[in-house]
Amino acid sequence: MMHYCGAGLLGSSCCALQLGINLLAALNLFDLQAQCAGFNKVLGPLRVELRIATALWLAYSWILALLQKRPKRRLVVGTAVCAFLTFLPEILLSSGGPRVGWVGETHTIQLQVDGMGCEACLRHVRGVLSEEGAIETTIDLDTGAGKVEVVPGGGFNLTAAAEKLEKAGFWLRAVDAAAGGSGGPEADGASISPGGPSEL
């Protein structure tokens, strides 16, 4: 079973390992200076080739099992585990959608997030922003540029989110709306400063 897990981890640029690191950091089981372990920075450019190699290896395993009429239960389970790990980045991205149920007025705050290296990092950043009151979060993994939708007067705390993310090795800042963002005056009021929390 370990080789199925290994193949899946390679195909996903070790996204599951990054999730494990995030969990240990969240539980304060040990001190992490940087949340992103950098797996995707090394394996990400090879993701397509690694997935092709994984698919060929699985196809060979299935052909061999069929020709030799081996029991296939372990192969089925291993294939499922391998497929889940391989496509874990896409699963994480699809799970980061907007909250459901808010139909009132919202304001947009333009953001810049630095330090993300993979989909697991992106999911962590989205989670922190959601905890601090963001209704919807959109962030580009490659550039770090993004925006959040917040409820006016809903208590969204950008400074608290920035402090949490900085402890995890990410750097968050609000982008000035005058520089081309569409956040409006409320976005300016939520910029990060040492003077204390900024809330909407």
C-alpha positions as CSV (number, residue, x, y, z in Angstrom):
1,M,0.0,0.0,0.0
2,M,2.9,2.3,0.6
3,H,3.9,2.5,-3.0
4,Y,0.3,3.5,-4.0
5,C,0.6,6.3,-1.4
6,G,4.0,7.3,-2.7
7,A,2.8,7.5,-6.2
8,G,-0.2,9.6,-5.3
9,L,1.9,11.9,-3.2
10,L,4.3,12.5,-6.1
11,G,1.4,13.1,-8.5
12,S,0.0,15.7,-6.1
13,S,3.3,17.4,-5.3
14,C,3.1,16.0,-1.8
15,C,0.0,18.1,-1.1
16,A,-1.2,15.6,1.7
17,L,2.1,16.0,3.5
18,Q,1.6,19.8,3.5
19,L,-1.8,19.3,4.9
20,G,-0.3,17.2,7.7
21,I,2.2,20.0,8.5
22,N,-0.6,22.5,8.6
23,L,-2.5,20.3,11.0
24,L,0.5,19.9,13.3
25,A,1.1,23.6,13.3
26,A,-2.5,24.4,14.0
27,L,-2.4,22.0,17.0
28,N,0.8,23.7,18.2
29,L,2.5,20.3,18.4
30,F,5.8,21.8,17.3
31,D,6.9,25.3,16.2
32,L,7.0,25.9,12.5
33,Q,8.7,29.0,11.2
34,A,7.4,28.6,7.7
35,Q,4.0,27.0,6.9
36,C,4.9,26.1,3.3
37,A,7.4,23.2,3.1
38,G,8.0,24.0,-0.5
39,F,7.1,20.6,-2.0
40,N,5.1,22.2,-4.8
41,K,7.9,24.5,-5.8
42,V,10.1,21.5,-6.5
43,L,7.5,18.9,-7.7
44,G,4.9,21.3,-9.1
45,P,6.6,21.8,-12.5
46,L,6.8,18.0,-12.9
47,R,3.2,17.4,-11.8
48,V,2.0,16.4,-15.3
49,E,4.9,14.1,-16.0
50,L,4.6,12.5,-12.5
51,R,0.8,11.9,-13.1
52,I,1.4,10.3,-16.4
53,A,4.0,8.0,-14.9
54,T,1.6,7.2,-12.1
55,A,-1.2,6.4,-14.5
56,L,1.1,4.2,-16.6
57,W,2.3,2.3,-13.5
58,L,-1.3,1.8,-12.4
59,A,-2.3,0.5,-15.8
60,Y,0.7,-1.9,-15.8
61,S,-0.4,-3.1,-12.3
62,W,-3.9,-3.7,-13.5
63,I,-2.8,-5.5,-16.7
64,L,-0.5,-7.8,-14.7
65,A,-3.2,-8.6,-12.2
66,L,-5.7,-9.4,-14.9
67,L,-3.3,-11.6,-16.8
68,Q,-2.2,-13.5,-13.7
69,K,-5.7,-13.6,-12.2
70,R,-4.6,-12.2,-8.9
71,P,-7.0,-11.0,-6.2
72,K,-7.9,-7.4,-7.0
73,R,-9.2,-6.1,-3.7
74,R,-5.9,-4.6,-2.6
75,L,-5.3,-3.2,-6.1
76,V,-8.8,-1.6,-6.1
77,V,-8.1,0.0,-2.7
78,G,-4.6,1.1,-3.7
79,T,-5.9,2.6,-6.9
80,A,-8.5,4.6,-5.1
81,V,-6.0,5.9,-2.5
82,C,-3.5,6.8,-5.3
83,A,-6.2,8.6,-7.3
84,F,-7.4,10.5,-4.2
85,L,-3.9,11.7,-3.3
86,T,-3.0,12.4,-6.9
87,F,-6.0,14.8,-7.4
88,L,-5.9,16.2,-3.9
89,P,-4.8,19.7,-5.1
90,E,-7.9,19.9,-7.3
91,I,-10.1,18.7,-4.4
92,L,-8.7,21.4,-2.2
93,L,-9.3,24.1,-4.7
94,S,-12.9,23.0,-5.3
95,S,-13.6,23.0,-1.6
96,G,-12.6,26.6,-1.2
97,G,-15.8,28.1,-2.6
98,P,-17.9,30.9,-1.1
99,R,-20.1,30.7,1.9
100,V,-23.7,30.0,1.1
101,G,-26.7,31.9,2.4
102,W,-25.6,35.6,2.4
103,V,-27.6,37.7,-0.1
104,G,-27.1,41.2,1.4
105,E,-24.6,44.0,0.6
106,T,-20.9,43.2,0.6
107,H,-17.7,45.1,0.1
108,T,-14.6,44.0,-1.7
109,I,-11.1,44.2,-0.2
110,Q,-8.1,43.7,-2.5
111,L,-5.3,41.6,-0.9
112,Q,-1.8,40.4,-1.6
113,V,-0.6,37.2,0.1
114,D,3.0,36.1,-0.1
115,G,4.6,32.8,1.0
116,M,2.1,30.3,-0.5
117,G,3.7,27.4,-2.4
118,C,0.8,24.9,-3.0
119,E,-2.9,24.3,-2.8
120,A,-2.7,23.3,0.8
121,C,-1.2,26.7,1.6
122,L,-3.9,28.4,-0.3
123,R,-6.6,26.4,1.5
124,H,-5.0,27.4,4.9
125,V,-5.0,31.1,3.9
126,R,-8.7,30.9,2.8
127,G,-9.6,29.2,6.1
128,V,-8.0,31.9,8.2
129,L,-9.8,34.7,6.2
130,S,-13.1,32.8,6.5
131,E,-12.6,32.5,10.3
132,E,-12.1,36.2,10.5
133,G,-15.4,36.9,8.7
134,A,-14.8,36.8,5.0
135,I,-17.9,35.8,3.0
136,E,-16.0,34.8,-0.1
137,T,-12.2,34.6,-0.8
138,T,-10.5,34.6,-4.2
139,I,-6.7,34.3,-4.3
140,D,-4.4,33.4,-7.2
141,L,-1.9,30.8,-6.1
142,D,0.8,31.9,-8.6
143,T,0.7,35.7,-8.0
144,G,-0.7,35.9,-4.5
145,A,-3.2,38.6,-5.6
146,G,-6.7,38.2,-4.3
147,K,-9.8,39.7,-2.8
148,V,-12.3,39.0,-0.1
149,E,-16.0,39.9,0.1
150,V,-17.0,41.1,3.6
151,V,-20.2,42.3,5.2
152,P,-20.2,46.0,6.2
153,G,-20.2,46.1,10.0
154,G,-19.7,42.3,10.1
155,G,-16.6,42.5,12.1
156,F,-14.1,41.2,9.5
157,N,-10.7,41.7,11.1
158,L,-7.9,41.9,8.6
159,T,-5.2,42.6,11.1
160,A,-6.1,39.5,13.2
161,A,-6.0,37.4,10.0
162,A,-2.6,38.9,9.0
163,E,-1.2,38.1,12.5
164,K,-2.4,34.5,12.3
165,L,-1.0,34.0,8.8
166,E,2.3,35.6,9.7
167,K,2.8,33.0,12.5
168,A,2.3,30.4,9.9
169,G,4.8,31.8,7.5
170,F,2.5,33.9,5.2
171,W,2.4,37.6,4.7
172,L,-0.9,39.3,4.1
173,R,-1.6,43.0,3.2
174,A,-4.4,45.0,1.8
175,V,-3.9,46.6,-1.6
176,D,-4.7,50.3,-1.8
177,A,-8.0,50.7,-3.7
178,A,-6.6,53.9,-5.3
179,A,-3.9,51.7,-7.0
180,G,-6.5,50.0,-9.1
181,G,-8.5,47.8,-6.6
182,S,-12.3,47.9,-6.3
183,G,-12.7,47.7,-2.6
184,G,-14.1,51.1,-2.1
185,P,-13.5,53.3,1.0
186,E,-14.2,50.4,3.4
187,A,-11.2,48.5,1.9
188,D,-8.9,51.4,2.8
189,G,-10.2,51.4,6.3
190,A,-9.3,47.7,6.6
191,S,-5.6,48.1,5.7
192,I,-3.1,46.5,8.1
193,S,-1.3,48.7,10.5
194,P,0.6,48.2,13.8
195,G,-1.9,50.5,15.6
196,G,-4.4,47.8,16.3
197,P,-7.1,45.6,14.6
198,S,-8.9,46.9,11.6
199,E,-12.5,45.7,11.3
200,L,-15.4,46.0,9.0
